[in-house]
């Protein structure tokens, strides 16, 4: 769960650290303490909405997201544990998950400037990735703008550094493990992602 109430789920939670970064978003495994902190932020959002500092529509959207978090937390931790965490949390001392400041990763190398070590890392998983539906461009392309957008113009190779490792390779994403063991994912632009709903 991110601080903006975006959720990300895995069927292998034991593989991941408590905090995981995916592209520019930091997620933390939801526990009663984190739930209590998110609830404290919702209380502040409600006060801001009542004072006219936050649009009611924005608050309603946050409330819907938080209600889903609340239902999941009650089901998995129980209401008593959540209330206990709310009573005992000092939100001023709580350190929420934050994205790693990593400016170099957010800027793609200029075209044709992929480092040999990065290309070698992609070479090692290329056949497996291609078999899972990745394209050559989604792995190796180095063109496009300097904005941080993982898409058809720039491939996985643009987001690797020599001290990174490649982890899980699936149809939907390829995991990048940073030197400090923070895990990020680059998503396959050629397939529909499970969380995307097509509106007709």
C-alpha positions as CSV (number, residue, x, y, z in Angstrom):
1,X,0.0,0.0,0.0
2,X,1.4,3.4,-1.0
3,X,0.8,6.6,1.0
4,X,-1.6,7.7,-1.7
5,X,-3.6,4.6,-1.2
6,X,-2.5,2.8,-4.3
7,X,-2.4,-0.9,-3.7
8,X,-0.1,-3.6,-5.1
9,X,-0.5,-7.3,-4.3
10,X,1.7,-10.3,-4.8
11,X,1.1,-14.0,-4.3
12,X,4.6,-14.4,-2.9
13,X,4.8,-11.8,0.0
14,X,7.6,-13.8,1.6
15,X,9.9,-12.8,-1.3
16,X,9.6,-9.1,-0.7
17,X,10.9,-6.7,1.9
18,X,8.4,-4.7,4.0
19,X,9.0,-1.7,1.7
20,X,9.1,-2.1,-2.1
21,X,9.5,0.5,-4.7
22,X,7.9,0.1,-8.1
23,X,9.1,2.8,-10.6
24,X,8.5,6.0,-8.6
25,X,6.0,4.7,-6.0
26,X,7.0,3.2,-2.6
27,X,4.7,0.6,-1.1
28,X,4.7,-0.8,2.4
29,X,3.2,-4.1,3.5
30,X,0.0,-3.2,5.4
31,X,0.1,-3.9,9.1
32,X,-2.0,-2.4,12.0
33,X,0.5,0.4,12.6
34,X,0.6,1.5,9.0
35,X,-3.2,1.2,8.9
36,X,-3.3,3.6,11.9
37,X,-1.0,6.1,10.2
38,X,-3.1,6.0,6.9
39,X,-6.2,6.5,9.0
40,X,-4.6,9.6,10.7
41,X,-3.9,11.0,7.3
42,X,-7.6,10.4,6.3
43,X,-8.7,12.4,9.3
44,X,-6.5,15.3,8.2
45,X,-7.9,15.0,4.7
46,X,-11.5,15.2,6.1
47,X,-10.6,18.3,8.1
48,X,-9.1,19.8,4.9
49,X,-12.2,19.0,2.9
50,X,-14.4,20.5,5.6
51,X,-12.3,23.7,5.6
52,X,-12.5,23.9,1.8
53,X,-8.8,23.2,1.4
54,X,-9.5,19.9,-0.4
55,X,-12.1,19.4,-3.1
56,X,-15.0,17.2,-1.8
57,X,-14.7,15.1,-5.0
58,X,-11.0,14.4,-4.2
59,X,-11.8,13.6,-0.6
60,X,-14.6,11.2,-1.7
61,X,-12.2,9.4,-3.9
62,X,-9.7,9.0,-1.1
63,X,-12.5,7.8,1.2
64,X,-13.5,5.1,-1.2
65,X,-9.9,3.9,-1.4
66,X,-9.4,4.0,2.3
67,X,-12.7,2.1,2.9
68,X,-11.4,-0.8,0.8
69,X,-8.1,-0.7,2.9
70,X,-10.2,-0.7,6.1
71,X,-12.3,-3.7,5.0
72,X,-9.1,-5.7,4.1
73,X,-7.4,-4.7,7.4
74,X,-10.4,-5.7,9.5
75,X,-10.6,-9.0,7.7
76,X,-6.9,-9.8,8.1
77,X,-6.0,-8.2,11.5
78,X,-9.3,-7.9,13.4
79,X,-10.9,-4.7,14.6
80,X,-9.4,-4.9,18.1
81,X,-5.8,-4.9,16.8
82,X,-6.6,-2.0,14.5
83,X,-8.2,0.1,17.3
84,X,-5.2,-0.7,19.5
85,X,-2.8,0.5,16.9
86,X,-4.9,3.7,16.4
87,X,-4.8,4.5,20.1
88,X,-1.0,3.9,20.4
89,X,0.3,5.5,17.3
90,X,2.0,8.9,17.4
91,X,1.7,9.8,13.7
92,X,4.4,12.5,14.2
93,X,7.0,9.8,14.9
94,X,5.9,7.3,12.2
95,X,8.1,7.1,9.1
96,X,6.0,6.2,6.1
97,X,7.5,4.6,3.0
98,X,9.1,7.1,0.6
99,X,10.5,6.5,-2.9
100,X,14.3,6.2,-3.0
101,X,15.8,9.5,-4.3
102,X,17.4,8.2,-7.4
103,X,17.6,10.9,-10.0
104,X,20.0,9.0,-12.4
105,X,17.5,6.2,-12.8
106,X,14.8,8.6,-13.9
107,X,16.7,9.9,-16.8
108,X,17.3,7.5,-19.7
109,X,20.7,7.3,-21.3
110,X,20.9,9.0,-24.7
111,X,20.1,6.8,-27.7
112,X,22.6,3.9,-28.3
113,X,24.3,4.7,-24.9
114,X,23.3,1.5,-23.0
115,X,26.2,0.3,-21.0
116,X,27.6,-3.1,-21.9
117,X,27.1,-4.5,-18.4
118,X,23.4,-3.5,-18.6
119,X,23.0,-5.1,-22.0
120,X,24.6,-8.3,-20.7
121,X,22.1,-8.4,-17.8
122,X,19.2,-8.2,-20.3
123,X,20.9,-10.7,-22.6
124,X,20.9,-13.2,-19.7
125,X,17.1,-13.1,-19.5
126,X,16.2,-12.3,-23.1
127,X,15.0,-15.7,-24.3
128,X,12.9,-16.2,-21.2
129,X,11.4,-12.7,-21.5
130,X,10.7,-13.0,-25.3
131,X,8.9,-16.3,-24.6
132,X,6.7,-14.6,-22.1
133,X,5.6,-11.9,-24.5
134,X,8.2,-9.1,-24.1
135,X,9.4,-7.6,-27.4
136,X,13.0,-6.8,-28.4
137,X,12.2,-3.1,-28.1
138,X,10.7,-3.4,-24.6
139,X,14.0,-5.0,-23.5
140,X,16.6,-3.1,-25.5
141,X,15.2,0.2,-27.0
142,X,17.1,3.3,-25.9
143,X,15.3,6.0,-27.8
144,X,12.6,8.4,-26.7
145,X,12.4,11.4,-24.4
146,X,14.3,11.9,-21.2
147,X,11.1,11.7,-19.1
148,X,10.8,8.6,-16.9
149,X,8.2,6.6,-18.8
150,X,8.7,2.9,-19.2
151,X,7.0,2.3,-22.6
152,X,7.6,1.4,-26.1
153,X,10.2,4.0,-26.7
154,X,12.6,2.8,-24.1
155,X,13.3,-0.7,-22.8
156,X,14.5,-2.4,-19.6
157,X,18.1,-1.7,-20.4
158,X,17.6,2.0,-19.8
159,X,16.7,1.4,-16.2
160,X,19.6,-0.8,-15.1
161,X,22.8,0.2,-13.4
162,X,25.9,-2.1,-13.0
163,X,25.1,-2.8,-9.3
164,X,21.5,-3.9,-10.0
165,X,20.3,-7.5,-10.4
166,X,17.4,-8.8,-12.3
167,X,15.0,-10.9,-10.3
168,X,11.6,-12.4,-11.2
169,X,10.7,-12.3,-14.9
170,X,7.0,-12.7,-15.7
171,X,4.7,-11.8,-18.6
172,X,3.6,-8.7,-16.8
173,X,6.9,-7.4,-15.3
174,X,10.6,-7.8,-14.7
175,X,12.0,-7.2,-11.3
176,X,15.0,-5.0,-10.7
177,X,16.8,-5.6,-7.4
178,X,18.9,-2.5,-6.4
179,X,22.2,-2.8,-4.5
180,X,20.3,-2.0,-1.2
181,X,17.8,-4.8,-1.9
182,X,15.0,-2.4,-2.7
183,X,12.9,-4.1,-5.4
184,X,11.4,-2.3,-8.4
185,X,9.4,-3.5,-11.3
186,X,9.4,-2.5,-14.9
187,X,6.1,-3.4,-16.6
188,X,5.6,-5.0,-20.0
189,X,3.9,-2.3,-22.2
190,X,2.8,-5.0,-24.6
191,X,0.3,-6.8,-22.4
192,X,-2.7,-5.7,-20.3
193,X,-1.9,-5.4,-16.6
194,X,-4.2,-7.1,-14.1
195,X,-5.1,-3.8,-12.3
196,X,-6.1,-2.0,-15.5
197,X,-9.8,-1.9,-16.2
198,X,-10.9,-1.2,-19.7
199,X,-13.9,1.2,-19.8
200,X,-16.2,0.7,-22.7
